[in-house]
Amino acid sequence: MATSETVRCHRSMQTSYVVRSPGYRSLNRVWVNWREQRLVARLLTDCGLAGGSVLDVSCSYSRFSSPYIRLGIAVTGVDLHWDMVQLARQYGSSTPQKHMLCGTSFALPFADNTFDAVLCMRPFHHQYSDAERYRVLCELARVAHRYVLISFNRATLLHTWASFLAGKRQRAATLTDIELDVLAWASGLHRHCEAFLLRYIHMQTFAVLRKTAATPLAISDHNNGACAHRVNTVC
């Protein structure tokens, strides 16, 4: 495990980066980042991943380095953009057994069941095609031995109505519970538990998907009424 001094150092670096980054200038975004850090750390702990191995897909600048260090997790990061990979290598240099490389979530360069878990934050916020979501989820499940942790925007009547009143189309891609369950089921996963950024107020939701013995299906094998059994556990 890392010392508390090392963790504090990484938190300070993260706060500095977040404040400087154009995408995190508002207080709201700073709070979202802080809340995400707490939720990811809790989910990793609840899944018994301390001391294990995690693949961080779309790792960005390795913003979850603090919980990885604190839990002694050996992390491998993948990002599509080389500049982010370089930044992640510098930012999370104290993370145990850390490897960062450039790659795509559609074709991960790892053998089946390589990692105890795969973490994928944010990409599902911007994918509108079920076929794309399915391809990514199948690939995440392939390299994960136990869990796949994702975040997504839950479609709610509140946010749909708010967007309608504002006269604009929602920019963020959303998923309903049924859509997520069908995609998970088809990918050989089932929903284990979930957590919320701010329930009933914010759309962002975190889902822990556990691998099953089932073989992933072709997307065309779905029946319109098919749906995996929903697990109503809240982390």
N, C-alpha and C positions, 0 to 999 in steps of 0.2 A: 504493500500500500504506500501511497505517496504521503509525504509530510504535509501538515496543515499549511506550512509556509509556502510550499510549492503550489498548493491549490489556491492560496490567496494571491500568489503572483499571477497565475493564469486568469483568475477572475478579474484582476486589475487590468491585464492586457485585453481581456475580452470587452470590458466596459469601455476602455479607451477606443478600441476598434469600432464598437457599436456606435459610439457617439460621433466618431469621425465619418463613418460610412454614410453615403448619401441615402441609402435605403433605411437607415435607422436614426434619422434626425429627430423625429417627433418623440415626445414622452410616451405616447401610446406604443410605439415600436420598441422602445427601451423596455417597457413593462412586459410586452409580449415575449421578448427575448429572455427576460428574467424568469417569467412564468414557465416558458418552454424548458429552461435549464432544470428547474425544480421537478417538473413532470417527467422528463426523460430520466433523470437520476432515480426517481421513485419507481418508475416502470422497470428500469434495469435491475434495481434492487429486488423488487417483488418477483421478477422472473428468475432470480437466483443466478444472475450473470456476473456477479463479482468474481474477479479472477479468471473470467472466461474470455472468449474471443468474439469480437463484433466487427462486422463489415458496415461501414458508414457510407451509404450510397448518396451521391450528390452532397458530399461532405462540406462543400463551400470552403471557408477558411478554418475548418475544424472547430466550430464554435462549441461543440460539446466535449472539448478536451478536459474541462474541469471535472465532470462526473466520471469520465474514463479514468483519469488519474486517481481520483478519490477511491474508486472501486477496483483499481488495479486491473483494468480491462486491457487486453491486447487488441488494438484497433488497427484495421486496414481501411483506408479511405479511398473512395473513387469519385472523381468529378470530371465532367465533360470538358471543363475549361482548364488549360494548362496553367494559367496565371493563378487560379484558385488552388491548384495542387501545390504550386510553389509557396504560396502564402500559408497553406495548411502545414507544410513541412516546417516552416519557420515558427508558426504560432504554437503548435502542439509538440514542440521538440522534446518535452519531458514526459510525454505519454509513453508508457511501457510498450515495447515491441510495436512501435508505430510504423506503418508503411503507407505511403500516399502515392497514388498513380492516376494517370489519365485514362478514362474509359467511359463507356456508355452503359446505362442500366438495361438496355435491350440485349446486351451480349457481354456478361461479366466474365473475365478471364480466370475463373476459378472452377475447381472440380466440385461435384455434388457434395452437399453436406460439409463444406469446409469450415463454416463458422457456427458457433453456438447460436448466434442471432444476427439478423440483418436489420439495420436501422435505415429508414428512408423518410426523411422529413421534407415536406414542401412539394416535391415533384407532382404529387397527385392533386395539388391545388391548381395546376395549370394544364392538366391533360383532360381534354373534353371527349376523346374517343374511347369507347369501351374496349375496342380492340387493342389500343395502346396500353390502357390500364392493365388489361389481361396479360399482355406480353410481358410487361414489367413485373407484375405480381408473380407470374410463373417463374421468371428468372430469379427474383428474390427468394422465392420458396426453394428453388433448386439448390442454391448454394448455402441455405440455412439448414442447420441440423435440428433446431428446436423452435425458434420463434422468428417472426417477421413483425417489426414495429413500424407503423406508418402513421402519418398525420394526413387528414383530409378535411375538406369543408363539408360539414353536414348540411344538407338542404333542409331548410325550415320555412314554415309559412311566414314567420316574422321577417326574415331577411328577404324572402321573395316579395312580400308585400311592400317592404321598405324600398326595395329597388324599383318596384312598379310606381310608387308614389313619387320617387325622385326622377322618374322618367328616363331611367338608364338601365341597360342590360348589365347583369352581374358579370364582372370581369373574371372572377374566380370560378373555377370549375367546382361543381358540387356533386355529392353523392348522397343518395338516400340510404337508409339502413338496408333495405331490400337489395339495392344495387350492389352495395358492399358485400353483403352476405353471399350473393350469387357469384360475384367475382372471386371471393375467397374460396368458396366451395369448389368452383371450377379449377382453381389453382392448387388444390390439395391442401387447403388451409381452413381453419374455422376460427371464429372470433372468440378469443379467450377472455379478454376484458377490455375496458376502455376508460379513458380519462378525458376531461374537458378543460380547455383553456379557461373559459368562463361560461359555465353552463347557462343556456337560455339567452345569453347576451352575445357571445362570440361564436362564429361558425366552426372554428378550428377544433377538431376532435382527434384524439390519439387512440389508435386501436392496436392491441396486441393480438396477432394472429398466430395460432399454434399449428404446426404441421400435423397432418393426419396421414394415415397409411394409404389414403386414396391417391390414385394416379391422376394428375391434372388432365382435364378434358379439353377438347377443342372448343373454341368459343361457339361454334355452330351447333354443339351438342346441347346447348341450353334450351330448355322448354320455357315458354313465356311465364309459366307459373312456378318454375323451379326456384327454390330458395333454401339455402342452408338453414339449419336450426339456429336461431338467434340466442346468444348467451347474454343474458341481461346483467352481467356482472360489471360493476363499476369499480375501477381501481381507485 
